[in-house]
Structures are given as C-alpha cells and as structure tokens.
Amino acid sequence: MSVTVLRKYLRDNRRGFLGWALSITAVAAMYSSMWPVMGGNSGLAGAIDSFPEALREAFHLQDYGTAAGYFGSTVYGLLVPILLAVFAVSAGARAIAGDEEAGTLELVLAHPVGRVRLAVSRWLAVLSAILLAGAVLLVVELAIRVPAGFTALSTANLAAMTFQLVLFGCCFASIAFGIGAWTGRRTYATVGGAYLTVVSYLGDSFLPQIKGLHWSQYLSPFHWYLGGEPLVNGIRWSHCALLAGVGLIFAAIGIRGFNRRDIAQGGARD
C-alpha cells in the first residue's frame, strides 16, 4: 500500500465522497426524526400491522411499533443501505476502471508505484470513504437520539448497526472494484455491482416468500447485514465475516487480474 496514493485519491475525490456522506446522513436523520410521528403507537404503525405477513416480512415491517423495528425497516432497512450501495458501487467501479477508460491510468503508472500498490491503495481509499460516511451517520444519529425520542436504541446497538452497515458498503464497493480492476471497464463494474445489489435485495426480501426459495436469504449480503438484527442483538460476527470475506475475495481477484493485464490492449500480459 502507498499512503501517498491513498491520500491523493481521497483528496482528489473529497467533494464527491463528502457529498455522499452528507446526503446519506441527511436522509437517515430525516426519517429518524419522524419516529415520534410514524412509529410507536401512531396510526401508521397500527395500519402496517394489518398488512399481509408476507409483505411485512419482505420489507422487515414485523415490529414497526418499536424503535428497533421502525429503524430496522425504514432508516437502516431500505433507504440508507440502498443509497450506500449506490455510492459504494459507483466509487468502487471508478477506482481503477474509471482512469483506465479515460486513458489516464498509464500516466499514473508512469510514476514510481507498482500496479498492486496502486490498486490496493485506491481500494483502501474507497473503503475509507465508506467508513467516513458511516462515522458521520453515527455521530448525527447519536446527536439526535434524545431530541427525536429513540433512546430505546442504545448507543452500543446503534454503533453495531453502523458497523455492519459500513461492512455492507465495503462489500459492494469491493465487488465493483474487483470487476472493474479485472476487466478495465467501468460499465461492466457498475452494471455487475448494481445487478448483484438488486439480486441480493430480492434474495433477502421477495424470493424467500416463494415456496422452496427461502434458502436464498442466507446467500444475500442484505441478510448478512440486517438479518441478525444488530439494533436488538448487537454485532453478528459471523455475518460480518461473510461480508468481509466476499469483499476481500472480489478485491483480491480484481487486483490479480489488474496486475496481469495489458492495460493498453486489454489482454493478458506476457
């Protein structure tokens, strides 16, 4: 890893990274502040309880009347992870494949830095940006926890939820990064990452409602992120290991492919 490369990539992309972090946090804070109106003993919570069980399971609405249930279904169950996945996939796809498609990667590699060091440094820079987004989100959620009335969620469980959210984002960033580094095509990385995100979401929400497909839930990063209910039970280390493991595998494969490819021709190096 090159600290210089990591810092430069973060500095060059600081506006975009910070913009995403603030946008994700703003959406989370908005829905968090609506807890007294939409959750608890509100009429909406009662109406949701009358929904068909399959629908409530698909959208994680089984316990909408509690703070953990409300935040697990709205803030952390759909809006924030989807936004983070979009950010992660776009950032991961751009890290290597973006410069390669723009024709500037060869110029970068003309500097005294090897391919592996460059790839690892940029991958870690993307993960650092996701970590920053998670840190900003956690700080804001803790700041509004008392005014917004969701003190039933402990600081430790909010931190656990954010930790697994960060791993979730790092997983999809690594998937897109790996595809982009292997192929050198930003489009392939973006489409591949987006496709796996959608399939993962369906595997955790709608496919388990079909008879015989309940097993799909256990293969979904969405389930690894949310299925252990971190807002109630704290960190689920086995799920964290799966998220980290999948991300590491994709990143390692991508870095290996990037190191072997002929960047100019798109083929294998001698």
C-alpha positions, 0 to 999 in steps of 0.5 A: 500500500502507498499512503501517498496514493491513498491520500491523493485519491481521497483528496482528489475525490473529497467533494464527491465522497463528502457529498455522499456522506452528507446526503446519506446522513441527511436522509437517515436523520430525516426519517429518524426524526419522524419516529415520534410521528410514524412509529410507536403507537401512531396510526401508521404503525397500527395500519402496517400491522394489518398488512399481509405477513408476507409483505411485512416480512419482505420489507422487515415491517414485523415490529414497526411499533418499536424503535428497533423495528421502525429503524430496522425497516425504514432508516437502516432497512431500505433507504440508507443501505440502498443509497450506500450501495449506490455510492459504494458501487459507483466509487468502487467501479471508478477506482481503477476502471474509471482512469483506465477508460479515460486513458489516464491510468498509464500516466499514473503508472508512469510514476514510481508505484507498482500496479498492486500498490496502486490498486490496493491503495485506491481500494483502501481509499474507497473503503475509507470513504465508506467508513467516513460516511458511516462515522458521520451517520453515527455521530448525527444519529447519536446527536439526535437520539434524545431530541427525536425520542429513540433512546430505546436504541442504545448507543452500543446497538446503534454503533453495531448497526453502523458497523455492519452497515459500513461492512455492507458498503465495503462489500459492494464497493469491493465487488465493483472494484474487483470487476472493474480492476479485472476487466478495465471497464467501468460499465461492466463494474457498475452494471455487475455491482448494481445487478448483484445489489438488486439480486441480493435485495430480492434474495433477502426480501421477495424470493424467500416468500416463494415456496422452496426459495427461502434458502436464498436469504442466507446467500444475500449480503442484505441478510448478512447485514440486517438479518441478525438484527444488530439494533436488538442483538448487537454485532453478528460476527459471523455475518460480518465475516461473510461480508468481509470475506466476499469483499476481500475475495472480489478485491483480491481477484480484481487486483490479480487480474489488474496486475496481469493485464495489458492495460493498453490492449486489454489482454493478458500480459506476457 
